[in-house]
Amino acid sequence: MKLVVTLEQDETGMYVVECPAIPGCISQGQTETEALANIQEAITACLETRLSQGMPLTIETREIEVAV
């Protein structure tokens, strides 16, 4: 399974990564590499939890460009 994640550096220098297709699935790391490894673990845990609770594994997300 391939999922899109967002990655941004916060004001403290930590990298925050989130998986929009899994509500509440978020992690962080001191480096991009660490943050991406951590979100992989978080995604696995979230999917296992959602499966055990009979919830849909993911929700539909779309990426849309908006002109401003």
Secondary structure in CASP SS format (residue, H / E / C, confidence):
PFRMAT SS
TARGET T0000
AUTHOR 0000-0000-0000
METHOD secondary structure of the structure
MODEL  1
M C 1.00
K C 1.00
L C 1.00
V C 1.00
V C 1.00
T E 1.00
L E 1.00
E E 1.00
Q E 1.00
D C 1.00
E C 1.00
T C 1.00
G C 1.00
M C 1.00
Y E 1.00
V E 1.00
V E 1.00
E E 1.00
C C 1.00
P C 1.00
A C 1.00
I C 1.00
P C 1.00
G C 1.00
C C 1.00
I E 1.00
S E 1.00
Q E 1.00
G E 1.00
Q C 1.00
T C 1.00
E H 1.00
T H 1.00
E H 1.00
A H 1.00
L H 1.00
A H 1.00
N H 1.00
I H 1.00
Q H 1.00
E H 1.00
A H 1.00
I H 1.00
T H 1.00
A H 1.00
C H 1.00
L H 1.00
E H 1.00
T H 1.00
R H 1.00
L H 1.00
S H 1.00
Q C 1.00
G C 1.00
M C 1.00
P C 1.00
L C 1.00
T C 1.00
I C 1.00
E C 1.00
T C 1.00
R C 1.00
E C 1.00
I C 1.00
E C 1.00
V C 1.00
A C 1.00
V C 1.00
END
